[in-house]
Amino acid sequence: MNIQLDFIKDKIEFFEGEDLKALEKKVNEQIELNKAILLEVSSVSHQMHLAENGRRFYSAVVHFKAK
């Protein structure tokens, strides 16, 4: 039996939320989970979109890299 382990070197995740606090909470939770697999934040990009009805919609892209 041959076992081979592959390590994750790069990981990009997308997040969305209806307010900044919810978006920040989702990102922070995922940062903590990714620390367990030895990934750290390399970069963060975020945007805000205003819908036709006036509601704001927030999104973020977080790039994780191996330590």
ABEGO torsion letter per residue (X at the ends): XBBBBBBBABBBBBBBBABAAAAAAAAAAAAAAAAAAGBBBABBBBBBBBBAAGBBBBBBBBBBBBX
